[in-house]
Amino acid sequence: MKGEAMKFHLLIFMIFLVNLASASSSPSVIIVGAGMSGISAAKKLHDEGIKDFIILEATSWIGGRIHKTEFGGYVVEKGANWLHGAEGPLKNPMYEIAKQIKLKSFYSDFSNVSYNTYKQDGILCLGTKMVIPILVLGNSTHISPKGIKKVVTEVDYSKRGKVTIKTEDGKVYTGQAVILSPSIGVLQSDLITFKPQLPFWKRRAINEFSIGVYTKIFLKFPKKFWPTGKGTEFFYYVHERRGYYAIWQQLEMEHPGANIMFVTVTDDESKRIEAQPDEKTKAEAMKVLRKIFGDDIPDATDIMIPRWYSDRLYRGTFTNWPVGYSIEKHNNLKAPVGNVFFTGEHTHAELFGYADGAYYAGASTANEVNKLLKKKMSPSLRSLSLTSGRADGKRRPLLYLLLSLPRNEQLENPFFSNCLYLYWWM
C-alpha cells in the first residue's frame, strides 16, 4: 500500500512536469488547474491510457487551495489542512494517502473548547466538554516548478471536435476536450471568457451557487503567554459582531517553541480584513488578546493574512450549497457543454467544500472525458438518436422537436444545449 501511495505522488510530479514542459500544444485533453481535482483528473486519464494531455496552472505551485508557506521560520498551511473523516467505516482518501506515505500529522484537540470560551469583555464562560477528532496535516511536499504561471483567459469551443484555450501570456493550446477545475468563484468572475457564451442554464447554475471565504490570520510572538497542554489548543472569543476574531488556535503541538497562533475569520469579516492594512488587523487582534490574557502581553512581531477572496485566481475558499438551490441545478453545474467539462469540489453533490470531494470529482470527470475520446459515449447524452420516429414511418430531426419546446424549457435544459451543439456539427 505504501508503494502505491508513493507511486501516486511520484506520478503527480512526473505528469505535471513532463506534460507541462514537453507536451504538444495540440493534446487530446487540456486540464485547467493543478489543484486536487485537476491532478486527480490527470491521474485518472493516465491510468486509463490517455497520456496526451497538458495541465495549465495559473499559480507557481501545485495544490490549489492546499498551499503551505513559511511563516516565522516554520511551515504553516494557508489553506485546507484538516482531514475530516479520519475515523469510521468510510475513510477520507486523503487520510489513507497521508497514512501510507507517513506524512507528519496531528489530531486537533477540541476536548475543552467550550471551557475555553471568552465573552466580549474577556471573562471566561463555563461550558461542557466536547471531543472532535480531526486530523491536521503537517509538512507536506511542496512542488513549485518554474514557468507554470499559465492564466487561462479564453475558452473557445465553437469549432467541431476542438477546444482552443488562450492564456494571458499569449499562448494558444488546442485539444479535443478541456477539463476546467477553477473554483466556482473564478467561474463567477470575468477572468475566463467563453466563445460562444455558455448557455443560460449553465450560467445560472454557476452564478447561483455560493463560495465562502475562510481566513486564517497567523501571529508570531516573542514569547508564549497562553496556556498549553491538554485541552488548551483552541479557545473561542464571543463578540456582539458575528465572527469577530472568534476561533483561536495555538500551534505548540505542531511547532513547540514557535510562539505562533492563528485566529480564523470567515465571509464578511474575511472580506473586511482582506481590504484593510495588516497593521490595523494586528491592532484589532491584539486588543482581543489583551482582553483575554491581560494588558502586559507583548505585541505580535509578525503577521500573515492569506487573501483568498481578493485573489483573482481563487475568489474564495470553499463552496456552500445555497438555500433553495436544487439538485437539478447542481446537475447543470457539473454538466459539460459540448467538449468543455467542469470539475472541482463544487461539482460533487455530497462532498462539496472538501478536498476529497475535489479528488472524487476530478476522477469522475476524467471518466466522462475518457468515454468521449474513446467514442463509447457522447458527453452527457448517453446513447441517443438524433432523429425521432413518426407514425408515418418518416423520421424527424431531434433538433426540430427540441426547438418545439417552450422557450423556458430550452433555456433550462442542458440536454437541449448539448443536442444543439452535436446536431450543428454532425
C-alpha positions in Angstrom: 0.0 0.0 0.0 2.8 2.4 0.8 4.3 1.7 -2.6 1.1 2.5 -4.3 0.8 5.8 -2.4 4.4 6.8 -3.3 3.6 5.9 -6.9 0.6 8.2 -6.7 2.7 11.2 -5.6 5.6 10.4 -7.9 3.1 10.2 -10.8 1.7 13.6 -9.9 5.2 15.0 -10.0 6.0 13.3 -13.3 2.7 14.1 -15.0 2.9 17.7 -14.1 6.4 18.5 -15.1 6.7 16.3 -18.2 3.4 17.3 -19.7 3.8 20.9 -18.9 7.3 21.1 -20.2 7.3 19.0 -23.3 3.7 18.2 -24.3 2.3 19.3 -27.7 0.3 22.5 -27.9 -2.4 20.3 -29.5 -3.0 17.5 -27.0 -6.2 15.3 -26.7 -7.1 16.9 -23.3 -6.3 20.3 -21.7 -6.7 20.4 -17.9 -7.0 23.9 -16.5 -5.8 24.0 -12.9 -3.4 21.8 -10.8 -5.4 21.7 -7.6 -6.8 18.5 -6.2 -9.4 17.9 -8.8 -7.1 18.8 -11.7 -4.4 16.4 -10.5 -7.0 13.7 -9.8 -8.3 14.0 -13.3 -4.8 13.8 -14.8 -4.0 10.7 -12.8 -7.3 9.0 -13.9 -6.6 9.8 -17.5 -3.1 8.5 -17.2 -4.4 5.3 -15.6 -6.8 4.8 -18.5 -4.1 5.1 -21.0 -4.6 8.7 -22.1 -1.2 10.4 -21.8 -1.6 13.0 -24.4 -2.7 15.9 -22.2 -1.3 19.0 -20.6 -2.1 20.8 -17.3 -2.2 24.6 -17.3 -1.8 26.1 -13.8 -2.2 29.8 -13.2 0.0 29.9 -10.0 3.5 28.9 -9.2 2.5 25.8 -7.1 0.6 22.6 -7.3 -2.2 22.0 -4.9 -4.6 25.0 -5.4 -6.3 25.9 -2.2 -3.9 23.5 -0.3 -0.9 25.7 0.0 1.8 25.6 2.7 4.1 28.5 3.2 6.8 29.6 5.6 6.0 32.0 8.5 8.3 33.0 11.3 10.7 30.2 10.4 8.1 27.5 10.4 5.9 25.8 7.8 2.2 26.7 8.1 -0.8 25.9 5.9 -2.6 28.9 4.3 -5.5 26.8 3.0 -7.0 23.4 3.7 -5.2 21.4 6.3 -7.8 19.5 8.3 -8.8 16.0 7.2 -12.3 15.2 8.3 -13.4 11.5 8.2 -10.2 10.1 9.7 -12.2 7.5 11.6 -15.2 5.4 10.7 -16.0 2.8 8.0 -15.6 5.1 5.0 -12.3 6.9 5.5 -11.2 10.1 3.6 -8.9 9.0 0.8 -6.6 11.9 1.7 -6.2 10.3 5.1 -5.3 7.0 3.6 -2.7 8.5 1.4 -1.3 10.6 4.2 -1.0 7.5 6.4 0.6 5.3 3.7 3.4 7.8 2.9 3.8 8.5 6.7 3.0 12.2 6.3 3.6 14.1 9.6 0.2 14.8 11.2 -1.6 15.7 14.4 -5.0 15.4 15.9 -6.7 18.7 16.7 -7.8 18.6 20.3 -11.2 20.3 20.8 -11.7 18.4 24.1 -12.1 21.5 26.3 -13.1 24.2 23.7 -16.3 25.1 25.4 -14.4 25.6 28.7 -12.0 27.9 26.8 -14.7 30.3 25.6 -14.4 34.0 26.5 -17.1 36.7 26.5 -16.6 40.1 24.8 -15.2 41.6 28.0 -12.6 38.7 28.3 -14.4 36.9 31.1 -14.2 33.1 30.8 -17.5 31.3 30.1 -18.5 28.0 31.6 -19.2 25.1 29.2 -19.3 21.4 28.7 -16.7 19.1 27.4 -16.6 18.2 23.7 -14.3 15.9 21.8 -14.0 16.2 18.0 -11.1 14.2 16.4 -9.8 16.0 13.3 -6.5 15.2 11.7 -4.2 18.1 10.8 -1.6 17.6 8.1 1.9 18.6 8.8 4.9 19.3 6.5 3.8 18.0 3.1 5.9 18.0 0.0 5.8 21.3 -1.9 6.3 21.3 -5.6 7.0 24.6 -7.3 8.2 24.1 -10.8 9.3 27.2 -12.8 7.3 28.6 -15.7 3.9 27.3 -14.6 2.1 30.5 -14.5 -0.5 29.9 -17.3 -3.5 32.1 -16.6 -6.4 30.9 -18.9 -8.4 33.8 -20.2 -10.4 32.3 -23.0 -12.1 29.0 -23.9 -13.3 28.7 -27.5 -15.5 25.7 -28.2 -17.1 27.0 -31.4 -15.4 24.5 -33.8 -16.3 20.9 -34.3 -14.4 18.5 -32.1 -11.9 21.1 -30.9 -11.4 23.4 -28.0 -9.0 26.3 -28.1 -7.5 27.8 -24.9 -5.8 31.1 -24.7 -3.6 32.2 -21.8 -2.6 35.6 -20.5 0.9 35.3 -21.9 -0.4 35.0 -25.4 0.0 31.2 -25.7 -2.7 29.1 -27.6 -3.5 25.5 -26.9 -5.9 23.3 -28.8 -7.4 20.0 -27.7 -10.3 17.6 -28.3 -11.7 18.4 -24.8 -10.9 20.6 -21.9 -11.4 20.0 -18.2 -12.0 23.2 -16.2 -11.1 22.9 -12.5 -11.0 26.6 -11.3 -13.1 27.5 -8.3 -16.7 28.5 -8.6 -15.6 32.0 -7.6 -13.4 32.2 -10.7 -16.2 30.9 -12.9 -18.4 33.6 -11.5 -15.9 36.3 -12.3 -14.9 37.7 -15.7 -11.4 36.1 -15.7 -12.4 33.4 -18.3 -14.3 34.3 -21.5 -16.3 31.6 -23.3 -16.8 31.6 -27.0 -19.7 31.1 -27.6 -21.2 32.3 -24.3 -22.1 29.5 -22.1 -25.9 28.6 -22.3 -28.3 30.2 -19.9 -28.9 27.1 -17.9 -25.1 26.8 -17.3 -24.6 30.4 -16.4 -27.5 30.3 -14.0 -26.2 27.2 -12.3 -22.8 28.8 -11.8 -23.9 32.2 -10.7 -26.5 30.9 -8.1 -24.0 28.6 -6.3 -22.1 30.0 -3.4 -18.5 30.2 -2.3 -17.4 31.2 1.2 -14.3 32.8 2.5 -12.2 31.3 5.3 -9.2 33.2 6.5 -6.5 32.1 9.0 -4.6 35.1 10.4 -1.2 34.0 11.7 0.6 35.8 14.5 4.1 35.3 15.9 5.1 36.5 19.4 8.4 36.9 21.2 7.2 34.7 24.0 4.3 32.4 24.9 1.6 33.9 27.2 -1.2 31.5 26.6 -1.8 28.2 28.5 -0.5 25.0 26.9 -1.1 21.3 27.4 -4.0 19.0 27.0 -7.3 20.8 26.3 -5.7 24.2 25.5 -5.2 24.0 21.8 -8.3 26.1 20.9 -10.1 28.9 22.5 -13.2 31.0 21.4 -14.0 34.7 21.7 -17.6 35.8 21.7 -18.3 39.3 20.3 -21.5 41.2 19.5 -20.3 41.3 15.9 -20.7 37.9 14.5 -17.4 36.1 13.7 -15.2 38.9 15.1 -11.8 37.2 15.8 -13.8 34.2 17.1 -11.7 31.0 16.8 -8.1 30.9 18.0 -5.6 28.0 17.8 -2.1 27.9 19.2 0.4 25.8 17.4 2.6 24.4 20.2 1.6 20.9 19.3 2.8 21.2 15.7 5.7 23.6 16.4 6.9 23.6 20.0 8.5 26.9 21.0 7.4 28.6 17.8 5.2 31.1 19.7 2.7 31.1 16.8 -1.1 31.1 16.9 -3.7 31.9 14.4 -7.3 33.2 14.5 -10.0 32.2 12.0 -12.5 34.6 10.5 -15.0 34.0 7.7 -17.1 35.6 5.0 -17.9 39.3 5.7 -15.2 39.5 8.3 -12.7 37.9 5.9 -13.6 40.4 3.2 -13.3 43.3 5.6 -9.9 42.2 6.9 -8.5 41.5 3.4 -9.4 45.1 2.4 -7.6 46.7 5.3 -3.8 47.1 6.2 -2.2 44.3 8.1 -1.2 46.6 10.9 -4.8 47.5 11.6 -5.7 43.9 11.7 -2.9 43.2 14.1 -4.0 46.0 16.4 -7.6 44.6 16.4 -6.4 41.1 17.2 -4.1 42.4 20.0 -7.0 44.2 21.5 -8.9 41.0 21.7 -6.0 39.0 23.1 -5.3 41.7 25.8 -9.0 41.4 27.0 -8.4 37.7 27.4 -4.8 37.5 28.7 -4.2 40.9 30.2 -2.6 44.2 29.1 1.0 43.1 29.8 1.3 40.6 26.9 3.7 41.5 24.2 2.8 42.7 20.7 3.0 40.2 17.8 6.2 40.6 15.9 4.9 39.3 12.7 1.5 38.7 10.9 0.4 36.9 7.8 -3.0 37.1 6.2 -3.9 34.9 3.2 -6.2 36.8 0.8 -8.2 34.1 -0.9 -11.2 36.3 -1.8 -9.1 39.2 -3.2 -7.0 36.7 -5.3 -8.5 36.7 -8.8 -7.3 33.1 -9.2 -9.5 31.8 -6.4 -12.1 34.4 -5.3 -12.9 32.4 -2.2 -12.0 29.2 -0.3 -14.7 26.5 -0.5 -18.3 26.3 -1.6 -21.6 26.2 0.3 -24.9 24.9 -1.0 -27.3 27.8 -1.0 -30.8 27.5 0.4 -33.2 26.8 -2.5 -30.5 25.5 -4.8 -32.0 22.4 -6.4 -30.2 19.1 -7.3 -31.3 19.7 -10.9 -29.3 23.0 -10.9 -26.4 21.2 -9.4 -26.5 18.6 -12.1 -26.4 21.5 -14.6 -23.4 22.9 -12.6 -21.3 19.8 -13.3 -22.7 19.0 -16.8 -20.4 19.5 -19.8 -21.2 22.0 -22.5 -20.0 20.4 -25.8 -16.5 19.3 -25.2 -16.0 21.6 -22.2 -16.1 19.7 -19.0 -16.3 21.1 -15.4 -14.8 19.6 -12.3 -13.9 20.7 -8.7 -15.2 20.3 -5.2 -18.2 22.4 -6.2 -19.3 19.7 -8.6 -19.6 17.0 -6.0 -23.2 16.8 -4.7 -22.2 15.3 -1.3 -18.6 16.4 -0.6 -18.7 20.0 -1.9 -16.4 22.2 0.1 -13.9 19.3 0.9 -10.7 18.2 -0.7 -11.9 14.6 -1.0 -14.9 16.0 -2.9 -12.4 17.5 -5.4 -10.5 14.3 -5.5 -13.6 12.2 -6.4 -14.9 14.9 -8.8 -11.7 15.0 -10.8 -11.6 11.3 -11.3 -15.3 11.2 -12.3 -14.9 14.0 -14.9 -11.9 12.2 -16.3 -14.0 9.1 -16.8 -16.5 11.2 -18.8 -13.8 12.6 -21.0 -12.3 9.1 -21.5 -15.7 7.9 -22.7 -15.9 10.8 -25.1 -12.4 10.3 -26.5 -12.9 6.5 -26.9 -16.3 7.2 -28.6 -18.1 4.9 -26.1 -20.4 7.7 -25.1 -21.3 11.2 -26.1 -20.8 13.9 -23.4 -23.9 13.8 -21.1 -26.1 12.4 -24.0 -25.5 8.7 -23.4 -26.9 6.6 -26.3 -29.4 8.8 -28.1 -30.6 9.0 -31.7 -30.5 12.4 -33.3 -33.8 11.6 -35.1 -37.2 10.7 -33.8 -39.7 8.2 -35.4 -43.1 9.2 -36.6 -46.3 7.1 -37.1 -46.0 7.6 -40.9 -42.6 5.9 -40.9 -40.7 9.1 -41.6 -38.0 10.4 -39.2 -37.9 13.9 -37.9 -34.7 15.5 -36.7 -34.5 15.7 -32.9 -33.4 19.3 -33.2 -36.8 20.1 -34.6 -38.5 18.5 -31.6 -36.3 20.4 -29.2 -37.0 23.7 -30.9 -40.7 23.0 -30.5 -40.2 23.0 -26.7 -41.3 26.2 -24.8 -38.5 28.7 -24.7 -38.1 28.5 -20.9 -37.6 24.7 -21.1 -35.0 25.2 -23.8 -33.0 27.6 -21.7 -33.2 25.4 -18.6 -32.3 22.2 -20.3 -28.6 21.1 -20.7 -29.9 18.2 -22.9 -31.2 20.8 -25.4 -27.9 22.7 -25.4 -25.7 19.7 -25.9 -28.1 18.2 -28.6 -28.0 21.5 -30.4 -24.2 21.5 -30.3 -23.9 18.0 -31.6 -26.5 18.4 -34.2 -24.8 21.5 -35.6 -21.6 19.6 -36.2 -22.9 16.3 -37.4 
